[in-house]
Amino acid sequence: MNIRRADFLREYDIKETKTGKQVTFSIKFVSKSGELIFLPRAIACGLKYNLSSNRHRGVMPVDSEGEKIGHVYPVLIDNVIEWNNNRVIL
């Protein structure tokens, strides 16, 4: 299945459910160094610079209980390949 990039960004912007739990998602993207990275469970988080003007979003891997593991990955929105097992298209 496919998902449009605009729809993926709308879903990314939903940070919490109505009950206050963080929204988790899976994402596959290409890093700045060209490495293909797959995070089976991650949450949206901030970066230390302006996200909109740089077209980046921050993601952090979490475990099954929602605890943070690893570090924040800056993701260029043009380099996102899959979002929740759906291929991202323009």
C-alpha positions, -999 to +999 in steps of 0.1 A: +000+000+000+010+036-005+007+068+015+012+103+002+040+124+018+015+151+029-006+124+047+025+110+063+035+145+076-001+150+090+002+117+108+037+126+121+023+158+136-001+139+159+021+135+189-004+121+215-036+102+217-066+117+234-057+097+265-022+113+266-001+084+253+026+090+228+018+079+193+043+053+180+050+044+143+074+025+122+096+043+097+122+034+071+145+061+057+178+069+042+203+087+065+225+116+055+254+091+050+233+069+027+226+042+052+191+026+051+176+027+086+145+009+098+129+018+132+101-007+139+088+015+168+096+052+171+081+085+184+082+120+170+106+144+188+122+178+182+155+188+168+178+216+178+171+236+147+141+249+126+124+218+112+103+234+086+129+255+068+153+225+067+126+199+058+137+176+086+118+158+113+131+141+144+124+105+153+135+085+184+133+047+187+113+033+217+108-001+231+075-020+235+067-001+267+074+033+251+107+039+269+133+058+248+162+037+234+189+051+212+193+086+200+173+111+180+176+107+142+172+137+120+152+126+090+149+146+057+113+142+046+124+135+010+144+104+023+115+087+040+108+054+022+081+037+044+057+049+071+039+023+091+047-003+064+032+019+036+055+031+008+057+069+008+049+085-026+048+122-037 
